Amino acid sequence: MKCIYCKGEMVRKTAPFHTDRKGYHLLFDAIPAWVCGQCGEAYFEEAEVDAIQEVLRKIDKETEKLVVAN
């Protein structure tokens, strides 16, 4: 597989994922991903994206009790 940005070779490794949303910050240090050996760009497969989205849905539901809209 080739990187869409630099055309470098993709290798299976782990990569960080972070997001800021709805009053909180979420950071995963090592999610399985395809990572470009040249530029470091990471691509997550569908299973990992689905798992991340499920975590976000659950956190969103729980943080509704804690976060006050400005």
Long-range contacts (C-beta under 8 A, 24 or more apart in sequence): 1-34, 3-36, 3-38, 3-39, 3-41, 4-41, 5-36, 5-39, 5-41, 6-36, 6-38, 6-39, 6-41, 7-38, 8-36, 8-37, 8-38, 8-39, 9-36, 9-37, 9-38, 10-34, 10-35, 10-36, 10-37, 10-43, 11-35, 11-37, 15-42, 15-44, 17-44, 17-52, 19-56, 21-56, 21-60, 22-60, 22-63, 22-67, 23-63, 23-66, 23-67, 24-59, 24-63, 24-67, 26-55, 26-56, 26-59, 28-52
